[in-house]
Amino acid sequence: MLGWLRYVVLVFIILIPITIFDDVVSGIEHGGIRFAVRLLVLLLGLNVVRLIPLPQKQP
């Protein structure tokens, strides 16, 4: 149980700065560039989350 809690906390630690960056990006006037930057940052964040190993089951 503690392993899953640690996993979820690590995911939140990565995704919260992404949402803050998304708020900053929302100030960009040109819609196409704003969408591309948001998509790039989201894909980058999700790929980093994939690097975190899932907790193993305890015997």
PQR file with spaces between the fields and no chain letter, atoms N, CA, C, O and H, PARSE charges and radii, in Angstrom:
ATOM       1  N    MET     1       0.821   -1.205    0.000 -0.4000 1.5000
ATOM       2  CA   MET     1       0.000    0.000    0.000 -0.0000 2.0000
ATOM       3  C    MET     1       0.858    1.258    0.000  0.5500 1.7000
ATOM       4  O    MET     1       0.561    2.231   -0.693 -0.5500 1.4000
ATOM       5  N    LEU     2       1.923    1.220    0.787 -0.4000 1.5000
ATOM       6  CA   LEU     2       2.800    2.388    0.868 -0.0000 2.0000
ATOM       7  C    LEU     2       3.505    2.642   -0.457  0.5500 1.7000
ATOM       8  O    LEU     2       3.801    3.786   -0.803 -0.5500 1.4000
ATOM       9  H    LEU     2       2.165    0.430    1.350  0.4000 1.0000
ATOM      10  N    GLY     3       3.773    1.561   -1.203 -0.4000 1.5000
ATOM      11  CA   GLY     3       4.415    1.712   -2.509 -0.0000 2.0000
ATOM      12  C    GLY     3       3.536    2.489   -3.477  0.5500 1.7000
ATOM      13  O    GLY     3       4.026    3.351   -4.206 -0.5500 1.4000
ATOM      14  H    GLY     3       3.533    0.631   -0.923  0.4000 1.0000
ATOM      15  N    TRP     4       2.233    2.189   -3.489 -0.4000 1.5000
ATOM      16  CA   TRP     4       1.316    2.893   -4.384 -0.0000 2.0000
ATOM      17  C    TRP     4       1.168    4.350   -3.974  0.5500 1.7000
ATOM      18  O    TRP     4       1.059    5.226   -4.832 -0.5500 1.4000
ATOM      19  H    TRP     4       1.835    1.489   -2.896  0.4000 1.0000
ATOM      20  N    LEU     5       1.162    4.617   -2.690 -0.4000 1.5000
ATOM      21  CA   LEU     5       1.064    5.998   -2.222 -0.0000 2.0000
ATOM      22  C    LEU     5       2.287    6.797   -2.674  0.5500 1.7000
ATOM      23  O    LEU     5       2.165    7.942   -3.108 -0.5500 1.4000
ATOM      24  H    LEU     5       1.251    3.905   -1.993  0.4000 1.0000
ATOM      25  N    ARG     6       3.464    6.183   -2.568 -0.4000 1.5000
ATOM      26  CA   ARG     6       4.685    6.847   -3.019 -0.0000 2.0000
ATOM      27  C    ARG     6       4.634    7.099   -4.528  0.5500 1.7000
ATOM      28  O    ARG     6       5.064    8.152   -4.998 -0.5500 1.4000
ATOM      29  H    ARG     6       3.563    5.252   -2.216  0.4000 1.0000
ATOM      30  N    TYR     7       4.111    6.137   -5.279 -0.4000 1.5000
ATOM      31  CA   TYR     7       3.990    6.279   -6.729 -0.0000 2.0000
ATOM      32  C    TYR     7       3.069    7.437   -7.091  0.5500 1.7000
ATOM      33  O    TYR     7       3.399    8.241   -7.962 -0.5500 1.4000
ATOM      34  H    TYR     7       3.761    5.281   -4.897  0.4000 1.0000
ATOM      35  N    VAL     8       1.922    7.529   -6.432 -0.4000 1.5000
ATOM      36  CA   VAL     8       0.965    8.601   -6.712 -0.0000 2.0000
ATOM      37  C    VAL     8       1.550    9.957   -6.338  0.5500 1.7000
ATOM      38  O    VAL     8       1.343   10.937   -7.054 -0.5500 1.4000
ATOM      39  H    VAL     8       1.654    6.876   -5.724  0.4000 1.0000
ATOM      40  N    VAL     9       2.275   10.025   -5.234 -0.4000 1.5000
ATOM      41  CA   VAL     9       2.903   11.285   -4.826 -0.0000 2.0000
ATOM      42  C    VAL     9       3.945   11.718   -5.856  0.5500 1.7000
ATOM      43  O    VAL     9       4.024   12.901   -6.190 -0.5500 1.4000
ATOM      44  H    VAL     9       2.443    9.229   -4.652  0.4000 1.0000
ATOM      45  N    LEU    10       4.735   10.787   -6.358 -0.4000 1.5000
ATOM      46  CA   LEU    10       5.727   11.130   -7.386 -0.0000 2.0000
ATOM      47  C    LEU    10       5.059   11.635   -8.660  0.5500 1.7000
ATOM      48  O    LEU    10       5.550   12.572   -9.288 -0.5500 1.4000
ATOM      49  H    LEU    10       4.671    9.827   -6.087  0.4000 1.0000
ATOM      50  N    VAL    11       3.946   11.023   -9.044 -0.4000 1.5000
ATOM      51  CA   VAL    11       3.220   11.474  -10.223 -0.0000 2.0000
ATOM      52  C    VAL    11       2.706   12.900  -10.016  0.5500 1.7000
ATOM      53  O    VAL    11       2.812   13.731  -10.917 -0.5500 1.4000
ATOM      54  H    VAL    11       3.546   10.261   -8.534  0.4000 1.0000
ATOM      55  N    PHE    12       2.156   13.185   -8.844 -0.4000 1.5000
ATOM      56  CA   PHE    12       1.676   14.537   -8.564 -0.0000 2.0000
ATOM      57  C    PHE    12       2.815   15.548   -8.541  0.5500 1.7000
ATOM      58  O    PHE    12       2.650   16.679   -8.997 -0.5500 1.4000
ATOM      59  H    PHE    12       2.070   12.510   -8.112  0.4000 1.0000
ATOM      60  N    ILE    13       3.969   15.148   -8.013 -0.4000 1.5000
ATOM      61  CA   ILE    13       5.113   16.054   -7.987 -0.0000 2.0000
ATOM      62  C    ILE    13       5.520   16.436   -9.400  0.5500 1.7000
ATOM      63  O    ILE    13       5.986   17.552   -9.629 -0.5500 1.4000
ATOM      64  H    ILE    13       4.103   14.228   -7.643  0.4000 1.0000
ATOM      65  N    ILE    14       5.350   15.530  -10.344 -0.4000 1.5000
ATOM      66  CA   ILE    14       5.708   15.824  -11.732 -0.0000 2.0000
ATOM      67  C    ILE    14       4.604   16.609  -12.431  0.5500 1.7000
ATOM      68  O    ILE    14       4.900   17.526  -13.197 -0.5500 1.4000
ATOM      69  H    ILE    14       4.971   14.624  -10.158  0.4000 1.0000
ATOM      70  N    LEU    15       3.342   16.273  -12.188 -0.4000 1.5000
ATOM      71  CA   LEU    15       2.250   16.884  -12.940 -0.0000 2.0000
ATOM      72  C    LEU    15       1.844   18.272  -12.441  0.5500 1.7000
ATOM      73  O    LEU    15       1.318   19.065  -13.223 -0.5500 1.4000
ATOM      74  H    LEU    15       3.102   15.528  -11.566  0.4000 1.0000
ATOM      75  N    ILE    16       2.070   18.584  -11.186 -0.4000 1.5000
ATOM      76  CA   ILE    16       1.692   19.905  -10.669 -0.0000 2.0000
ATOM      77  C    ILE    16       2.504   21.022  -11.332  0.5500 1.7000
ATOM      78  O    ILE    16       1.912   22.029  -11.722 -0.5500 1.4000
ATOM      79  H    ILE    16       2.497   17.941  -10.551  0.4000 1.0000
ATOM      80  N    PRO    17       3.842   20.895  -11.482 -0.5600 1.5000
ATOM      81  CA   PRO    17       4.557   21.953  -12.221  0.2800 2.0000
ATOM      82  C    PRO    17       4.106   22.074  -13.674  0.5500 1.7000
ATOM      83  O    PRO    17       4.160   23.160  -14.250 -0.5500 1.4000
ATOM      84  N    ILE    18       3.664   20.973  -14.267 -0.4000 1.5000
ATOM      85  CA   ILE    18       3.182   21.033  -15.645 -0.0000 2.0000
ATOM      86  C    ILE    18       1.924   21.892  -15.720  0.5500 1.7000
ATOM      87  O    ILE    18       1.768   22.666  -16.664 -0.5500 1.4000
ATOM      88  H    ILE    18       3.620   20.091  -13.799  0.4000 1.0000
ATOM      89  N    THR    19       1.025   21.772  -14.745 -0.4000 1.5000
ATOM      90  CA   THR    19      -0.182   22.600  -14.761 -0.0000 2.0000
ATOM      91  C    THR    19       0.160   24.071  -14.524  0.5500 1.7000
ATOM      92  O    THR    19      -0.475   24.955  -15.099 -0.5500 1.4000
ATOM      93  H    THR    19       1.152   21.143  -13.978  0.4000 1.0000
ATOM      94  N    ILE    20       1.151   24.335  -13.689 -0.4000 1.5000
ATOM      95  CA   ILE    20       1.569   25.723  -13.466 -0.0000 2.0000
ATOM      96  C    ILE    20       2.159   26.291  -14.750  0.5500 1.7000
ATOM      97  O    ILE    20       1.871   27.432  -15.112 -0.5500 1.4000
ATOM      98  H    ILE    20       1.667   23.618  -13.221  0.4000 1.0000
ATOM      99  N    PHE    21       2.983   25.506  -15.443 -0.4000 1.5000
ATOM     100  CA   PHE    21       3.545   25.947  -16.712 -0.0000 2.0000
ATOM     101  C    PHE    21       2.439   26.177  -17.737  0.5500 1.7000
ATOM     102  O    PHE    21       2.527   27.094  -18.554 -0.5500 1.4000
ATOM     103  H    PHE    21       3.217   24.579  -15.150  0.4000 1.0000
ATOM     104  N    ASP    22       1.402   25.348  -17.695 -0.4000 1.5000
ATOM     105  CA   ASP    22       0.277   25.500  -18.621 -0.0000 2.0000
ATOM     106  C    ASP    22      -0.433   26.836  -18.399  0.5500 1.7000
ATOM     107  O    ASP    22      -0.870   27.468  -19.361 -0.5500 1.4000
ATOM     108  H    ASP    22       1.331   24.603  -17.032  0.4000 1.0000
ATOM     109  N    ASP    23      -0.551   27.270  -17.146 -0.4000 1.5000
ATOM     110  CA   ASP    23      -1.148   28.580  -16.873 -0.0000 2.0000
ATOM     111  C    ASP    23      -0.305   29.708  -17.455  0.5500 1.7000
ATOM     112  O    ASP    23      -0.842   30.695  -17.957 -0.5500 1.4000
ATOM     113  H    ASP    23      -0.196   26.757  -16.365  0.4000 1.0000
ATOM     114  N    VAL    24       1.011   29.562  -17.388 -0.4000 1.5000
ATOM     115  CA   VAL    24       1.901   30.576  -17.956 -0.0000 2.0000
ATOM     116  C    VAL    24       1.768   30.597  -19.475  0.5500 1.7000
ATOM     117  O    VAL    24       1.742   31.667  -20.084 -0.5500 1.4000
ATOM     118  H    VAL    24       1.448   28.760  -16.980  0.4000 1.0000
ATOM     119  N    VAL    25       1.685   29.422  -20.085 -0.4000 1.5000
ATOM     120  CA   VAL    25       1.591   29.315  -21.538 -0.0000 2.0000
ATOM     121  C    VAL    25       0.262   29.870  -22.037  0.5500 1.7000
ATOM     122  O    VAL    25       0.182   30.338  -23.173 -0.5500 1.4000
ATOM     123  H    VAL    25       1.706   28.553  -19.590  0.4000 1.0000
ATOM     124  N    SER    26      -0.767   29.830  -21.223 -0.4000 1.5000
ATOM     125  CA   SER    26      -2.078   30.303  -21.667 -0.0000 2.0000
ATOM     126  C    SER    26      -2.071   31.799  -21.983  0.5500 1.7000
ATOM     127  O    SER    26      -3.014   32.298  -22.597 -0.5500 1.4000
ATOM     128  H    SER    26      -0.702   29.450  -20.300  0.4000 1.0000
ATOM     129  N    GLY    27      -1.041   32.513  -21.582 -0.4000 1.5000
ATOM     130  CA   GLY    27      -0.932   33.928  -21.895 -0.0000 2.0000
ATOM     131  C    GLY    27      -0.432   34.202  -23.305  0.5500 1.7000
ATOM     132  O    GLY    27      -0.440   35.351  -23.749 -0.5500 1.4000
ATOM     133  H    GLY    27      -0.275   32.107  -21.083  0.4000 1.0000
ATOM     134  N    ILE    28       0.004   33.168  -24.017 -0.4000 1.5000
ATOM     135  CA   ILE    28       0.484   33.347  -25.394 -0.0000 2.0000
ATOM     136  C    ILE    28      -0.699   33.682  -26.284  0.5500 1.7000
ATOM     137  O    ILE    28      -1.742   33.031  -26.219 -0.5500 1.4000
ATOM     138  H    ILE    28       0.011   32.235  -23.657  0.4000 1.0000
ATOM     139  N    GLU    29      -0.533   34.684  -27.100 -0.4000 1.5000
ATOM     140  CA   GLU    29      -1.640   35.168  -27.937 -0.0000 2.0000
ATOM     141  C    GLU    29      -1.978   34.220  -29.083  0.5500 1.7000
ATOM     142  O    GLU    29      -3.153   33.952  -29.330 -0.5500 1.4000
ATOM     143  H    GLU    29       0.314   35.212  -27.153  0.4000 1.0000
ATOM     144  N    HIS    30      -0.980   33.714  -29.780 -0.4000 1.5000
ATOM     145  CA   HIS    30      -1.224   32.897  -30.961 -0.0000 2.0000
ATOM     146  C    HIS    30      -1.692   31.502  -30.539  0.5500 1.7000
ATOM     147  O    HIS    30      -0.975   30.803  -29.822 -0.5500 1.4000
ATOM     148  H    HIS    30      -0.025   33.932  -29.579  0.4000 1.0000
ATOM     149  N    GLY    31      -2.871   31.098  -30.969 -0.4000 1.5000
ATOM     150  CA   GLY    31      -3.489   29.844  -30.537 -0.0000 2.0000
ATOM     151  C    GLY    31      -2.746   28.611  -30.964  0.5500 1.7000
ATOM     152  O    GLY    31      -2.666   27.653  -30.195 -0.5500 1.4000
ATOM     153  H    GLY    31      -3.453   31.666  -31.551  0.4000 1.0000
ATOM     154  N    GLY    32      -2.191   28.594  -32.175 -0.4000 1.5000
ATOM     155  CA   GLY    32      -1.489   27.411  -32.658 -0.0000 2.0000
ATOM     156  C    GLY    32      -0.231   27.114  -31.874  0.5500 1.7000
ATOM     157  O    GLY    32       0.058   25.959  -31.561 -0.5500 1.4000
ATOM     158  H    GLY    32      -2.256   29.373  -32.800  0.4000 1.0000
ATOM     159  N    ILE    33       0.521   28.160  -31.555 -0.4000 1.5000
ATOM     160  CA   ILE    33       1.744   27.984  -30.777 -0.0000 2.0000
ATOM     161  C    ILE    33       1.391   27.552  -29.360  0.5500 1.7000
ATOM     162  O    ILE    33       2.049   26.683  -28.788 -0.5500 1.4000
ATOM     163  H    ILE    33       0.286   29.098  -31.809  0.4000 1.0000
ATOM     164  N    ARG    34       0.359   28.156  -28.799 -0.4000 1.5000
ATOM     165  CA   ARG    34      -0.061   27.799  -27.441 -0.0000 2.0000
ATOM     166  C    ARG    34      -0.446   26.329  -27.369  0.5500 1.7000
ATOM     167  O    ARG    34      -0.055   25.631  -26.433 -0.5500 1.4000
ATOM     168  H    ARG    34      -0.175   28.862  -29.263  0.4000 1.0000
ATOM     169  N    PHE    35      -1.213   25.849  -28.356 -0.4000 1.5000
ATOM     170  CA   PHE    35      -1.633   24.455  -28.371 -0.0000 2.0000
ATOM     171  C    PHE    35      -0.433   23.523  -28.524  0.5500 1.7000
ATOM     172  O    PHE    35      -0.362   22.488  -27.861 -0.5500 1.4000
ATOM     173  H    PHE    35      -1.530   26.415  -29.116  0.4000 1.0000
ATOM     174  N    ALA    36       0.512   23.888  -29.398 -0.4000 1.5000
ATOM     175  CA   ALA    36       1.690   23.048  -29.623 -0.0000 2.0000
ATOM     176  C    ALA    36       2.549   22.949  -28.369  0.5500 1.7000
ATOM     177  O    ALA    36       3.041   21.870  -28.039 -0.5500 1.4000
ATOM     178  H    ALA    36       0.454   24.729  -29.937  0.4000 1.0000
ATOM     179  N    VAL    37       2.733   24.061  -27.672 -0.4000 1.5000
ATOM     180  CA   VAL    37       3.542   24.052  -26.451 -0.0000 2.0000
ATOM     181  C    VAL    37       2.856   23.234  -25.365  0.5500 1.7000
ATOM     182  O    VAL    37       3.516   22.473  -24.658 -0.5500 1.4000
ATOM     183  H    VAL    37       2.333   24.938  -27.941  0.4000 1.0000
ATOM     184  N    ARG    38       1.541   23.381  -25.221 -0.4000 1.5000
ATOM     185  CA   ARG    38       0.809   22.595  -24.222 -0.0000 2.0000
ATOM     186  C    ARG    38       0.916   21.105  -24.512  0.5500 1.7000
ATOM     187  O    ARG    38       1.127   20.306  -23.600 -0.5500 1.4000
ATOM     188  H    ARG    38       1.005   24.000  -25.795  0.4000 1.0000
ATOM     189  N    LEU    39       0.770   20.731  -25.770 -0.4000 1.5000
ATOM     190  CA   LEU    39       0.841   19.327  -26.154 -0.0000 2.0000
ATOM     191  C    LEU    39       2.242   18.773  -25.921  0.5500 1.7000
ATOM     192  O    LEU    39       2.394   17.651  -25.439 -0.5500 1.4000
ATOM     193  H    LEU    39       0.598   21.380  -26.511  0.4000 1.0000
ATOM     194  N    LEU    40       3.259   19.551  -26.259 -0.4000 1.5000
ATOM     195  CA   LEU    40       4.640   19.119  -26.060 -0.0000 2.0000
ATOM     196  C    LEU    40       4.948   18.908  -24.580  0.5500 1.7000
ATOM     197  O    LEU    40       5.572   17.911  -24.216 -0.5500 1.4000
ATOM     198  H    LEU    40       3.135   20.462  -26.651  0.4000 1.0000
ATOM     199  N    VAL    41       4.524   19.822  -23.734 -0.4000 1.5000
ATOM     200  CA   VAL    41       4.788   19.709  -22.302 -0.0000 2.0000
ATOM     201  C    VAL    41       4.006   18.535  -21.710  0.5500 1.7000
ATOM     202  O    VAL    41       4.528   17.824  -20.851 -0.5500 1.4000
ATOM     203  H    VAL    41       4.018   20.632  -24.029  0.4000 1.0000
ATOM     204  N    LEU    42       2.780   18.323  -22.148 -0.4000 1.5000
ATOM     205  CA   LEU    42       1.994   17.198  -21.659 -0.0000 2.0000
ATOM     206  C    LEU    42       2.645   15.874  -22.047  0.5500 1.7000
ATOM     207  O    LEU    42       2.753   14.971  -21.217 -0.5500 1.4000
ATOM     208  H    LEU    42       2.357   18.901  -22.846  0.4000 1.0000
ATOM     209  N    LEU    43       3.075   15.751  -23.285 -0.4000 1.5000
ATOM     210  CA   LEU    43       3.742   14.520  -23.716 -0.0000 2.0000
ATOM     211  C    LEU    43       5.048   14.295  -22.968  0.5500 1.7000
ATOM     212  O    LEU    43       5.369   13.163  -22.606 -0.5500 1.4000
ATOM     213  H    LEU    43       2.987   16.484  -23.959  0.4000 1.0000
ATOM     214  N    LEU    44       5.796   15.354  -22.736 -0.4000 1.5000
ATOM     215  CA   LEU    44       7.034   15.240  -21.978 -0.0000 2.0000
ATOM     216  C    LEU    44       6.757   14.764  -20.551  0.5500 1.7000
ATOM     217  O    LEU    44       7.444   13.879  -20.042 -0.5500 1.4000
ATOM     218  H    LEU    44       5.536   16.274  -23.029  0.4000 1.0000
ATOM     219  N    GLY    45       5.757   15.351  -19.918 -0.4000 1.5000
ATOM     220  CA   GLY    45       5.415   14.957  -18.552 -0.0000 2.0000
ATOM     221  C    GLY    45       4.935   13.518  -18.466  0.5500 1.7000
ATOM     222  O    GLY    45       5.311   12.795  -17.544 -0.5500 1.4000
ATOM     223  H    GLY    45       5.199   16.071  -20.331  0.4000 1.0000
ATOM     224  N    LEU    46       4.114   13.096  -19.409 -0.4000 1.5000
ATOM     225  CA   LEU    46       3.624   11.718  -19.383 -0.0000 2.0000
ATOM     226  C    LEU    46       4.743   10.719  -19.640  0.5500 1.7000
ATOM     227  O    LEU    46       4.727    9.620  -19.085 -0.5500 1.4000
ATOM     228  H    LEU    46       3.808   13.684  -20.158  0.4000 1.0000
ATOM     229  N    ASN    47       5.711   11.081  -20.470 -0.4000 1.5000
ATOM     230  CA   ASN    47       6.857   10.192  -20.684 -0.0000 2.0000
ATOM     231  C    ASN    47       7.725   10.093  -19.441  0.5500 1.7000
ATOM     232  O    ASN    47       8.276    9.028  -19.163 -0.5500 1.4000
ATOM     233  H    ASN    47       5.724   11.973  -20.922  0.4000 1.0000
ATOM     234  N    VAL    48       7.857   11.169  -18.692 -0.4000 1.5000
ATOM     235  CA   VAL    48       8.610   11.112  -17.436 -0.0000 2.0000
ATOM     236  C    VAL    48       7.877   10.247  -16.424  0.5500 1.7000
ATOM     237  O    VAL    48       8.511    9.501  -15.678 -0.5500 1.4000
ATOM     238  H    VAL    48       7.409   12.034  -18.917  0.4000 1.0000
ATOM     239  N    VAL    49       6.546   10.334  -16.386 -0.4000 1.5000
ATOM     240  CA   VAL    49       5.771    9.504  -15.466 -0.0000 2.0000
ATOM     241  C    VAL    49       5.955    8.024  -15.811  0.5500 1.7000
ATOM     242  O    VAL    49       5.994    7.180  -14.916 -0.5500 1.4000
ATOM     243  H    VAL    49       6.031   10.940  -16.993  0.4000 1.0000
ATOM     244  N    ARG    50       6.066    7.712  -17.082 -0.4000 1.5000
ATOM     245  CA   ARG    50       6.265    6.313  -17.485 -0.0000 2.0000
ATOM     246  C    ARG    50       7.585    5.761  -16.971  0.5500 1.7000
ATOM     247  O    ARG    50       7.716    4.547  -16.808 -0.5500 1.4000
ATOM     248  H    ARG    50       6.035    8.397  -17.810  0.4000 1.0000
ATOM     249  N    LEU    51       8.562    6.613  -16.714 -0.4000 1.5000
ATOM     250  CA   LEU    51       9.858    6.158  -16.223 -0.0000 2.0000
ATOM     251  C    LEU    51       9.820    5.720  -14.767  0.5500 1.7000
ATOM     252  O    LEU    51      10.703    4.989  -14.320 -0.5500 1.4000
ATOM     253  H    LEU    51       8.455    7.598  -16.846  0.4000 1.0000
ATOM     254  N    ILE    52       8.813    6.156  -14.023 -0.4000 1.5000
ATOM     255  CA   ILE    52       8.698    5.775  -12.617 -0.0000 2.0000
ATOM     256  C    ILE    52       8.209    4.336  -12.562  0.5500 1.7000
ATOM     257  O    ILE    52       7.131    4.039  -13.077 -0.5500 1.4000
ATOM     258  H    ILE    52       8.096    6.750  -14.386  0.4000 1.0000
ATOM     259  N    PRO    53       8.971    3.436  -11.953 -0.5600 1.5000
ATOM     260  CA   PRO    53       8.543    2.036  -11.921  0.2800 2.0000
ATOM     261  C    PRO    53       7.328    1.853  -10.996  0.5500 1.7000
ATOM     262  O    PRO    53       7.213    2.487   -9.947 -0.5500 1.4000
ATOM     263  N    LEU    54       6.438    0.965  -11.427 -0.4000 1.5000
ATOM     264  CA   LEU    54       5.282    0.639  -10.591 -0.0000 2.0000
ATOM     265  C    LEU    54       5.761   -0.129   -9.357  0.5500 1.7000
ATOM     266  O    LEU    54       6.744   -0.866   -9.423 -0.5500 1.4000
ATOM     267  H    LEU    54       6.531    0.449  -12.279  0.4000 1.0000
ATOM     268  N    PRO    55       5.069    0.046   -8.244 -0.5600 1.5000
ATOM     269  CA   PRO    55       5.468   -0.704   -7.047  0.2800 2.0000
ATOM     270  C    PRO    55       5.247   -2.201   -7.249  0.5500 1.7000
ATOM     271  O    PRO    55       4.285   -2.621   -7.891 -0.5500 1.4000
ATOM     272  N    GLN    56       6.148   -2.988   -6.694 -0.4000 1.5000
ATOM     273  CA   GLN    56       6.049   -4.440   -6.791 -0.0000 2.0000
ATOM     274  C    GLN    56       5.168   -4.957   -5.666  0.5500 1.7000
ATOM     275  O    GLN    56       5.113   -4.378   -4.582 -0.5500 1.4000
ATOM     276  H    GLN    56       6.930   -2.647   -6.172  0.4000 1.0000
ATOM     277  N    LYS    57       4.475   -6.067   -5.945 -0.4000 1.5000
ATOM     278  CA   LYS    57       3.645   -6.689   -4.911 -0.0000 2.0000
ATOM     279  C    LYS    57       4.542   -7.326   -3.857  0.5500 1.7000
ATOM     280  O    LYS    57       5.538   -7.973   -4.180 -0.5500 1.4000
ATOM     281  H    LYS    57       4.520   -6.537   -6.826  0.4000 1.0000
ATOM     282  N    GLN    58       4.180   -7.137   -2.612 -0.4000 1.5000
ATOM     283  CA   GLN    58       4.909   -7.741   -1.500 -0.0000 2.0000
ATOM     284  C    GLN    58       4.384   -9.150   -1.257  0.5500 1.7000
ATOM     285  O    GLN    58       3.171   -9.354   -1.202 -0.5500 1.4000
ATOM     286  H    GLN    58       3.371   -6.611   -2.349  0.4000 1.0000
ATOM     287  N    PRO    59       5.284  -10.131   -1.109 -0.5600 1.5000
ATOM     288  CA   PRO    59       4.826  -11.519   -0.882  0.2800 2.0000
ATOM     289  C    PRO    59       4.251  -11.727    0.490  0.5500 1.7000
ATOM     290  O    PRO    59       3.828  -12.835    0.821 -0.5500 1.4000
